[in-house]
């Protein structure tokens, strides 16, 4: 299998201020921003590129 480098991608998240304190949405944002919402393979790639 061939592999190749991809340029870094910027991820932007937007949500209504009205939902800032919604527990379910806060949980999802925390999960997303911590990287736990990614598969283990993607998480490894993101960590490798972040350093």
C-alpha distance matrix in Angstrom:
0.0 3.8 6.6 10.1 13.6 15.8 19.5 21.4 23.0 26.6 27.5 31.1 33.1 36.5 39.0 42.7 45.0 46.8 43.9 43.6 45.4 44.1 42.8 40.0 38.7 39.1 37.1 34.2 34.4 34.5 31.4 29.5 30.6 29.9 26.3 26.9 26.2 22.5 20.1 19.4 15.8 17.2 20.2 18.2 16.6 20.1 21.8 19.5 20.3 24.0 24.9
3.8 0.0 3.8 6.8 10.5 12.9 16.6 18.9 20.8 24.5 25.9 29.5 31.8 35.2 38.0 41.7 44.0 46.0 43.3 42.9 44.9 43.8 42.8 40.1 38.5 38.8 37.1 34.2 33.9 34.1 31.4 29.1 29.8 29.5 25.9 27.1 26.4 22.6 20.7 20.1 16.3 17.1 20.0 18.0 15.7 19.0 20.7 18.2 18.4 22.2 23.1
6.6 3.8 0.0 3.7 7.0 9.6 13.2 15.3 17.4 21.1 22.6 26.3 28.7 32.2 35.1 38.8 40.9 43.1 40.4 39.8 41.9 41.0 40.1 37.5 35.8 35.9 34.4 31.5 30.9 31.1 28.5 26.2 26.6 26.3 22.8 24.3 23.8 20.0 18.5 17.9 14.1 14.3 17.0 15.0 12.4 15.5 17.3 14.7 14.7 18.5 19.5
10.1 6.8 3.7 0.0 3.8 6.6 10.0 12.6 15.0 18.7 20.7 24.4 27.1 30.5 33.7 37.3 39.4 41.8 39.4 38.7 41.0 40.4 39.7 37.3 35.2 35.3 34.1 31.2 30.2 30.5 28.3 25.7 25.7 25.8 22.6 24.6 24.0 20.4 19.5 19.1 15.4 14.8 17.3 15.5 12.3 14.7 16.7 14.1 13.1 16.9 18.0
13.6 10.5 7.0 3.8 0.0 3.8 6.7 9.2 12.0 15.6 17.9 21.6 24.5 28.0 31.2 34.9 36.7 39.3 37.1 36.1 38.6 38.2 37.7 35.5 33.2 33.1 32.1 29.3 28.0 28.2 26.4 23.6 23.2 23.4 20.5 23.0 22.6 19.2 19.0 18.6 15.2 13.8 15.8 14.3 10.7 12.4 14.3 11.7 10.1 13.7 15.0
15.8 12.9 9.6 6.6 3.8 0.0 3.8 6.4 8.6 12.3 14.7 18.2 21.3 24.6 27.9 31.5 33.5 36.1 34.0 33.2 35.8 35.5 35.2 33.0 30.5 30.5 29.9 26.9 25.4 26.1 24.5 21.4 21.0 21.8 18.9 21.6 20.9 17.6 18.0 18.3 15.2 13.0 15.2 14.5 10.7 11.4 14.1 12.3 9.9 13.1 15.1
19.5 16.6 13.2 10.0 6.7 3.8 0.0 3.8 6.4 9.8 12.8 16.1 19.5 22.7 26.2 29.7 31.5 34.3 32.5 31.5 34.3 34.3 34.3 32.4 29.6 29.4 29.2 26.3 24.4 25.1 24.0 20.8 19.9 21.0 18.7 21.8 21.2 18.4 19.5 19.9 17.3 14.5 16.0 15.7 12.0 11.5 14.1 12.7 9.4 11.7 14.0
21.4 18.9 15.3 12.6 9.2 6.4 3.8 0.0 3.8 6.7 9.7 13.1 16.4 19.7 23.2 26.7 28.2 31.1 29.2 28.0 30.8 30.9 30.8 29.2 26.3 25.9 25.8 23.1 20.9 21.6 20.7 17.5 16.3 17.5 15.5 18.8 18.4 15.9 17.6 18.0 16.0 12.8 13.7 13.9 10.5 9.0 11.5 11.0 7.5 8.9 11.8
23.0 20.8 17.4 15.0 12.0 8.6 6.4 3.8 0.0 3.8 6.4 9.8 13.1 16.3 19.8 23.3 25.1 27.9 26.1 25.2 28.1 28.0 28.3 26.5 23.5 23.4 23.5 20.6 18.5 19.6 18.9 15.3 14.5 16.4 14.5 17.8 16.7 14.7 16.9 18.1 16.5 12.9 13.9 15.1 12.0 9.9 13.0 13.4 10.2 11.0 14.4
26.6 24.5 21.1 18.7 15.6 12.3 9.8 6.7 3.8 0.0 3.8 6.5 10.1 13.2 16.8 20.2 21.7 24.7 23.1 22.0 25.1 25.3 25.8 24.4 21.2 20.9 21.5 18.8 16.2 17.6 17.5 13.9 12.6 15.1 13.9 17.4 16.4 15.2 18.0 19.4 18.4 14.7 15.0 16.7 14.2 11.3 14.0 15.2 12.0 11.6 15.1
27.5 25.9 22.6 20.7 17.9 14.7 12.8 9.7 6.4 3.8 0.0 3.8 6.7 10.2 13.5 17.1 18.8 21.6 19.7 18.8 21.8 21.8 22.3 20.7 17.5 17.5 18.1 15.2 12.7 14.5 14.4 10.7 9.9 12.9 11.8 15.0 13.6 13.1 16.3 18.2 17.8 14.0 14.1 16.6 14.7 11.7 14.5 16.4 13.8 13.1 16.8
31.1 29.5 26.3 24.4 21.6 18.2 16.1 13.1 9.8 6.5 3.8 0.0 3.8 6.7 10.3 13.7 15.4 18.3 16.8 16.0 19.3 19.5 20.5 19.2 15.7 15.8 17.2 14.5 11.7 14.1 14.7 11.2 10.3 13.9 13.7 16.6 15.1 15.4 18.9 21.0 21.0 17.3 17.1 19.9 18.3 15.1 17.6 19.8 17.2 16.0 19.6
33.1 31.8 28.7 27.1 24.5 21.3 19.5 16.4 13.1 10.1 6.7 3.8 0.0 3.8 6.8 10.5 12.3 14.9 13.1 12.5 15.8 15.8 17.0 15.7 12.1 12.5 14.1 11.5 8.8 11.8 12.7 9.6 9.3 13.1 13.4 15.7 13.9 15.2 18.8 21.2 21.8 18.3 17.9 21.1 20.0 16.8 19.1 21.8 19.7 18.3 21.8
36.5 35.2 32.2 30.5 28.0 24.6 22.7 19.7 16.3 13.2 10.2 6.7 3.8 0.0 3.8 7.0 9.2 11.8 10.7 10.6 14.2 14.4 16.4 15.4 11.7 12.5 14.9 12.7 10.2 13.5 15.0 12.4 12.2 16.0 16.7 18.6 16.8 18.4 22.0 24.6 25.4 21.9 21.5 24.8 23.8 20.6 22.8 25.5 23.4 21.8 25.3
39.0 38.0 35.1 33.7 31.2 27.9 26.2 23.2 19.8 16.8 13.5 10.3 6.8 3.8 0.0 3.7 6.4 8.3 7.1 7.8 11.2 11.1 13.6 12.9 9.2 10.5 13.4 11.7 9.7 13.2 15.0 13.2 13.5 17.0 18.1 19.4 17.5 19.8 23.3 26.0 27.2 23.9 23.4 26.9 26.3 23.2 25.2 28.2 26.4 24.7 28.1
42.7 41.7 38.8 37.3 34.9 31.5 29.7 26.7 23.3 20.2 17.1 13.7 10.5 7.0 3.7 0.0 3.8 5.1 5.6 7.1 10.4 10.6 13.9 13.8 10.5 11.9 15.2 14.1 12.5 15.7 17.8 16.5 16.7 20.1 21.5 22.6 20.7 23.3 26.8 29.5 30.8 27.6 27.0 30.5 30.0 26.8 28.7 31.8 29.9 28.1 31.4
45.0 44.0 40.9 39.4 36.7 33.5 31.5 28.2 25.1 21.7 18.8 15.4 12.3 9.2 6.4 3.8 0.0 3.8 5.3 5.2 8.4 9.9 13.2 14.2 11.2 11.5 15.2 15.0 13.1 15.7 18.4 17.5 17.2 20.3 22.3 23.4 22.1 24.9 28.5 30.9 32.5 29.3 28.2 31.6 31.3 28.0 29.5 32.6 30.9 28.7 31.7
46.8 46.0 43.1 41.8 39.3 36.1 34.3 31.1 27.9 24.7 21.6 18.3 14.9 11.8 8.3 5.1 3.8 0.0 3.8 5.8 7.6 8.3 12.1 13.1 10.9 11.8 15.3 15.5 14.4 17.0 19.5 19.1 19.3 22.2 24.1 24.7 23.2 26.2 29.7 32.2 34.0 31.1 30.1 33.7 33.6 30.4 31.9 35.2 33.7 31.6 34.7
43.9 43.3 40.4 39.4 37.1 34.0 32.5 29.2 26.1 23.1 19.7 16.8 13.1 10.7 7.1 5.6 5.3 3.8 0.0 3.8 5.5 5.2 8.8 9.4 7.0 8.3 11.6 11.7 11.0 13.7 15.9 15.8 16.4 19.1 20.9 21.2 19.7 22.9 26.2 28.8 30.7 28.0 26.9 30.5 30.7 27.6 29.1 32.5 31.3 29.2 32.3
43.6 42.9 39.8 38.7 36.1 33.2 31.5 28.0 25.2 22.0 18.8 16.0 12.5 10.6 7.8 7.1 5.2 5.8 3.8 0.0 3.8 5.8 8.5 10.0 7.5 6.8 10.6 11.3 9.8 11.7 14.6 14.7 14.5 17.0 19.4 19.9 19.1 22.2 25.7 27.9 29.9 27.1 25.6 29.1 29.4 26.1 27.2 30.7 29.5 27.2 30.0
45.4 44.9 41.9 41.0 38.6 35.8 34.3 30.8 28.1 25.1 21.8 19.3 15.8 14.2 11.2 10.4 8.4 7.6 5.5 3.8 0.0 3.8 6.0 8.8 7.8 6.6 10.0 11.8 11.1 12.2 15.1 16.0 16.1 18.0 20.5 20.5 19.9 23.4 26.7 28.7 31.2 28.7 26.9 30.4 31.2 28.0 28.8 32.4 31.6 29.2 31.9
44.1 43.8 41.0 40.4 38.2 35.5 34.3 30.9 28.0 25.3 21.8 19.5 15.8 14.4 11.1 10.6 9.9 8.3 5.2 5.8 3.8 0.0 3.8 5.7 5.4 6.0 8.6 10.1 10.5 12.1 14.2 15.2 16.2 18.0 20.1 19.5 18.5 22.1 25.2 27.5 30.0 27.6 26.2 29.9 30.7 27.8 28.9 32.5 31.8 29.7 32.6
42.8 42.8 40.1 39.7 37.7 35.2 34.3 30.8 28.3 25.8 22.3 20.5 17.0 16.4 13.6 13.9 13.2 12.1 8.8 8.5 6.0 3.8 0.0 3.8 5.6 5.1 6.1 8.6 9.9 10.4 12.2 14.1 15.3 16.3 18.4 17.3 16.7 20.5 23.3 25.3 28.1 26.2 24.5 28.1 29.3 26.6 27.4 31.1 30.9 28.8 31.5
40.0 40.1 37.5 37.3 35.5 33.0 32.4 29.2 26.5 24.4 20.7 19.2 15.7 15.4 12.9 13.8 14.2 13.1 9.4 10.0 8.8 5.7 3.8 0.0 3.8 5.5 5.1 6.3 8.7 9.9 10.6 12.2 14.3 15.4 16.8 15.5 14.2 18.0 20.6 23.0 25.7 23.8 22.5 26.2 27.3 24.9 26.1 29.7 29.5 27.8 30.7
38.7 38.5 35.8 35.2 33.2 30.5 29.6 26.3 23.5 21.2 17.5 15.7 12.1 11.7 9.2 10.5 11.2 10.9 7.0 7.5 7.8 5.4 5.6 3.8 0.0 3.8 5.3 5.0 6.1 8.5 9.7 10.3 12.0 14.0 15.4 14.9 13.4 16.9 20.0 22.5 24.8 22.4 21.3 25.0 25.7 23.0 24.4 27.9 27.3 25.6 28.6
39.1 38.8 35.9 35.3 33.1 30.5 29.4 25.9 23.4 20.9 17.5 15.8 12.5 12.5 10.5 11.9 11.5 11.8 8.3 6.8 6.6 6.0 5.1 5.5 3.8 0.0 3.8 5.5 5.1 6.1 8.5 9.8 10.4 12.0 14.2 13.9 13.4 16.9 20.1 22.1 24.6 22.3 20.6 24.1 25.0 22.1 23.0 26.6 26.2 24.0 26.8
37.1 37.1 34.4 34.1 32.1 29.9 29.2 25.8 23.5 21.5 18.1 17.2 14.1 14.9 13.4 15.2 15.2 15.3 11.6 10.6 10.0 8.6 6.1 5.1 5.3 3.8 0.0 3.8 5.5 5.2 6.1 8.5 10.0 10.6 12.5 11.3 10.9 14.6 17.5 19.4 22.2 20.3 18.5 22.1 23.4 20.9 21.6 25.2 25.3 23.4 26.1
34.2 34.2 31.5 31.2 29.3 26.9 26.3 23.1 20.6 18.8 15.2 14.5 11.5 12.7 11.7 14.1 15.0 15.5 11.7 11.3 11.8 10.1 8.6 6.3 5.0 5.5 3.8 0.0 3.8 5.4 5.0 6.0 8.5 9.8 10.7 9.9 8.4 12.0 15.1 17.5 19.9 17.7 16.5 20.2 21.1 18.6 19.9 23.5 23.2 21.7 24.8
34.4 33.9 30.9 30.2 28.0 25.4 24.4 20.9 18.5 16.2 12.7 11.7 8.8 10.2 9.7 12.5 13.1 14.4 11.0 9.8 11.1 10.5 9.9 8.7 6.1 5.1 5.5 3.8 0.0 3.8 5.4 5.0 5.9 8.3 9.9 10.3 9.4 12.5 16.0 18.1 20.2 17.6 16.1 19.7 20.2 17.3 18.5 22.0 21.4 19.5 22.5
34.5 34.1 31.1 30.5 28.2 26.1 25.1 21.6 19.6 17.6 14.5 14.1 11.8 13.5 13.2 15.7 15.7 17.0 13.7 11.7 12.2 12.1 10.4 9.9 8.5 6.1 5.2 5.4 3.8 0.0 3.8 5.5 5.3 5.9 8.6 8.7 9.2 12.3 15.6 17.0 19.5 17.3 15.0 18.4 19.5 16.6 17.1 20.8 20.7 18.5 21.1
31.4 31.4 28.5 28.3 26.4 24.5 24.0 20.7 18.9 17.5 14.4 14.7 12.7 15.0 15.0 17.8 18.4 19.5 15.9 14.6 15.1 14.2 12.2 10.6 9.7 8.5 6.1 5.0 5.4 3.8 0.0 3.8 5.7 5.4 6.4 5.4 5.6 9.0 12.1 13.6 16.3 14.4 12.4 15.9 17.3 14.9 15.6 19.3 19.5 17.9 20.6
29.5 29.1 26.2 25.7 23.6 21.4 20.8 17.5 15.3 13.9 10.7 11.2 9.6 12.4 13.2 16.5 17.5 19.1 15.8 14.7 16.0 15.2 14.1 12.2 10.3 9.8 8.5 6.0 5.0 5.5 3.8 0.0 3.8 5.5 5.4 6.3 5.1 7.7 11.3 13.4 15.3 12.6 11.2 14.9 15.4 12.8 14.2 17.6 17.3 15.9 19.0
30.6 29.8 26.6 25.7 23.2 21.0 19.9 16.3 14.5 12.6 9.9 10.3 9.3 12.2 13.5 16.7 17.2 19.3 16.4 14.5 16.1 16.2 15.3 14.3 12.0 10.4 10.0 8.5 5.9 5.3 5.7 3.8 0.0 3.8 5.4 7.8 8.1 9.8 13.5 14.7 16.4 13.6 11.5 14.8 15.2 11.9 12.8 16.3 15.7 13.7 16.6
29.9 29.5 26.3 25.8 23.4 21.8 21.0 17.5 16.4 15.1 12.9 13.9 13.1 16.0 17.0 20.1 20.3 22.2 19.1 17.0 18.0 18.0 16.3 15.4 14.0 12.0 10.6 9.8 8.3 5.9 5.4 5.5 3.8 0.0 3.8 5.6 7.7 9.2 12.3 12.7 15.0 12.8 9.9 12.9 14.2 11.3 11.2 15.0 15.3 13.1 15.6
26.3 25.9 22.8 22.6 20.5 18.9 18.7 15.5 14.5 13.9 11.8 13.7 13.4 16.7 18.1 21.5 22.3 24.1 20.9 19.4 20.5 20.1 18.4 16.8 15.4 14.2 12.5 10.7 9.9 8.6 6.4 5.4 5.4 3.8 0.0 3.8 5.4 5.6 8.8 9.4 11.4 9.1 6.5 9.9 11.1 8.6 9.3 12.9 13.3 12.0 14.7
26.9 27.1 24.3 24.6 23.0 21.6 21.8 18.8 17.8 17.4 15.0 16.6 15.7 18.6 19.4 22.6 23.4 24.7 21.2 19.9 20.5 19.5 17.3 15.5 14.9 13.9 11.3 9.9 10.3 8.7 5.4 6.3 7.8 5.6 3.8 0.0 3.8 5.4 7.6 8.4 11.4 10.1 7.7 11.1 13.1 11.4 11.8 15.3 16.3 15.3 17.8
26.2 26.4 23.8 24.0 22.6 20.9 21.2 18.4 16.7 16.4 13.6 15.1 13.9 16.8 17.5 20.7 22.1 23.2 19.7 19.1 19.9 18.5 16.7 14.2 13.4 13.4 10.9 8.4 9.4 9.2 5.6 5.1 8.1 7.7 5.4 3.8 0.0 3.8 6.8 9.2 11.5 9.7 8.7 12.5 13.6 12.1 13.6 16.8 17.3 16.7 19.7
22.5 22.6 20.0 20.4 19.2 17.6 18.4 15.9 14.7 15.2 13.1 15.4 15.2 18.4 19.8 23.3 24.9 26.2 22.9 22.2 23.4 22.1 20.5 18.0 16.9 16.9 14.6 12.0 12.5 12.3 9.0 7.7 9.8 9.2 5.6 5.4 3.8 0.0 3.8 6.4 8.0 6.0 5.7 9.3 10.2 9.3 11.3 13.9 14.5 14.7 17.6
20.1 20.7 18.5 19.5 19.0 18.0 19.5 17.6 16.9 18.0 16.3 18.9 18.8 22.0 23.3 26.8 28.5 29.7 26.2 25.7 26.7 25.2 23.3 20.6 20.0 20.1 17.5 15.1 16.0 15.6 12.1 11.3 13.5 12.3 8.8 7.6 6.8 3.8 0.0 3.8 5.4 5.3 6.0 8.7 10.0 10.5 12.2 14.2 15.5 16.3 18.8
19.4 20.1 17.9 19.1 18.6 18.3 19.9 18.0 18.1 19.4 18.2 21.0 21.2 24.6 26.0 29.5 30.9 32.2 28.8 27.9 28.7 27.5 25.3 23.0 22.5 22.1 19.4 17.5 18.1 17.0 13.6 13.4 14.7 12.7 9.4 8.4 9.2 6.4 3.8 0.0 3.8 5.6 5.0 6.2 8.8 9.9 10.5 12.2 14.3 15.3 17.1
15.8 16.3 14.1 15.4 15.2 15.2 17.3 16.0 16.5 18.4 17.8 21.0 21.8 25.4 27.2 30.8 32.5 34.0 30.7 29.9 31.2 30.0 28.1 25.7 24.8 24.6 22.2 19.9 20.2 19.5 16.3 15.3 16.4 15.0 11.4 11.4 11.5 8.0 5.4 3.8 0.0 3.8 5.4 5.3 6.5 8.8 10.1 10.8 12.7 14.5 16.3
17.2 17.1 14.3 14.8 13.8 13.0 14.5 12.8 12.9 14.7 14.0 17.3 18.3 21.9 23.9 27.6 29.3 31.1 28.0 27.1 28.7 27.6 26.2 23.8 22.4 22.3 20.3 17.7 17.6 17.3 14.4 12.6 13.6 12.8 9.1 10.1 9.7 6.0 5.3 5.6 3.8 0.0 3.8 5.4 5.0 6.2 8.6 9.8 10.6 12.2 14.7
20.2 20.0 17.0 17.3 15.8 15.2 16.0 13.7 13.9 15.0 14.1 17.1 17.9 21.5 23.4 27.0 28.2 30.1 26.9 25.6 26.9 26.2 24.5 22.5 21.3 20.6 18.5 16.5 16.1 15.0 12.4 11.2 11.5 9.9 6.5 7.7 8.7 5.7 6.0 5.0 5.4 3.8 0.0 3.8 5.5 5.1 6.2 8.5 10.0 10.5 12.8
18.2 18.0 15.0 15.5 14.3 14.5 15.7 13.9 15.1 16.7 16.6 19.9 21.1 24.8 26.9 30.5 31.6 33.7 30.5 29.1 30.4 29.9 28.1 26.2 25.0 24.1 22.1 20.2 19.7 18.4 15.9 14.9 14.8 12.9 9.9 11.1 12.5 9.3 8.7 6.2 5.3 5.4 3.8 0.0 3.8 5.5 5.2 6.1 8.6 9.9 11.3
16.6 15.7 12.4 12.3 10.7 10.7 12.0 10.5 12.0 14.2 14.7 18.3 20.0 23.8 26.3 30.0 31.3 33.6 30.7 29.4 31.2 30.7 29.3 27.3 25.7 25.0 23.4 21.1 20.2 19.5 17.3 15.4 15.2 14.2 11.1 13.1 13.6 10.2 10.0 8.8 6.5 5.0 5.5 3.8 0.0 3.8 5.5 5.1 6.2 8.6 10.5
20.1 19.0 15.5 14.7 12.4 11.4 11.5 9.0 9.9 11.3 11.7 15.1 16.8 20.6 23.2 26.8 28.0 30.4 27.6 26.1 28.0 27.8 26.6 24.9 23.0 22.1 20.9 18.6 17.3 16.6 14.9 12.8 11.9 11.3 8.6 11.4 12.1 9.3 10.5 9.9 8.8 6.2 5.1 5.5 3.8 0.0 3.8 5.5 5.2 6.1 9.0
21.8 20.7 17.3 16.7 14.3 14.1 14.1 11.5 13.0 14.0 14.5 17.6 19.1 22.8 25.2 28.7 29.5 31.9 29.1 27.2 28.8 28.9 27.4 26.1 24.4 23.0 21.6 19.9 18.5 17.1 15.6 14.2 12.8 11.2 9.3 11.8 13.6 11.3 12.2 10.5 10.1 8.6 6.2 5.2 5.5 3.8 0.0 3.8 5.4 5.1 6.7
19.5 18.2 14.7 14.1 11.7 12.3 12.7 11.0 13.4 15.2 16.4 19.8 21.8 25.5 28.2 31.8 32.6 35.2 32.5 30.7 32.4 32.5 31.1 29.7 27.9 26.6 25.2 23.5 22.0 20.8 19.3 17.6 16.3 15.0 12.9 15.3 16.8 13.9 14.2 12.2 10.8 9.8 8.5 6.1 5.1 5.5 3.8 0.0 3.8 5.6 6.0
20.3 18.4 14.7 13.1 10.1 9.9 9.4 7.5 10.2 12.0 13.8 17.2 19.7 23.4 26.4 29.9 30.9 33.7 31.3 29.5 31.6 31.8 30.9 29.5 27.3 26.2 25.3 23.2 21.4 20.7 19.5 17.3 15.7 15.3 13.3 16.3 17.3 14.5 15.5 14.3 12.7 10.6 10.0 8.6 6.2 5.2 5.4 3.8 0.0 3.8 5.6
24.0 22.2 18.5 16.9 13.7 13.1 11.7 8.9 11.0 11.6 13.1 16.0 18.3 21.8 24.7 28.1 28.7 31.6 29.2 27.2 29.2 29.7 28.8 27.8 25.6 24.0 23.4 21.7 19.5 18.5 17.9 15.9 13.7 13.1 12.0 15.3 16.7 14.7 16.3 15.3 14.5 12.2 10.5 9.9 8.6 6.1 5.1 5.6 3.8 0.0 3.8
24.9 23.1 19.5 18.0 15.0 15.1 14.0 11.8 14.4 15.1 16.8 19.6 21.8 25.3 28.1 31.4 31.7 34.7 32.3 30.0 31.9 32.6 31.5 30.7 28.6 26.8 26.1 24.8 22.5 21.1 20.6 19.0 16.6 15.6 14.7 17.8 19.7 17.6 18.8 17.1 16.3 14.7 12.8 11.3 10.5 9.0 6.7 6.0 5.6 3.8 0.0
